[in-house]
């Protein structure tokens, strides 16, 4: 996970949500995003919660 560039990590998270991939996978990406202190945009969170 640490080898992923921040932008690629965020793009992967966005795509995983839009493709409705496994929740566990999305949570792994989300945990890494939070660990890095990257912002989770409200758009992504809103899309995920719907």
Residue pairs with C-beta under 8 A, 6 or more apart in sequence:
1 9
1 28
1 32
4 12
4 32
6 36
6 38
9 29
9 32
9 33
9 36
9 38
10 33
10 38
12 29
13 26
13 29
13 30
13 33
13 40
13 44
14 44
16 25
16 26
16 29
17 26
17 44
17 47
17 48
18 47
26 48
30 40
33 40
34 40
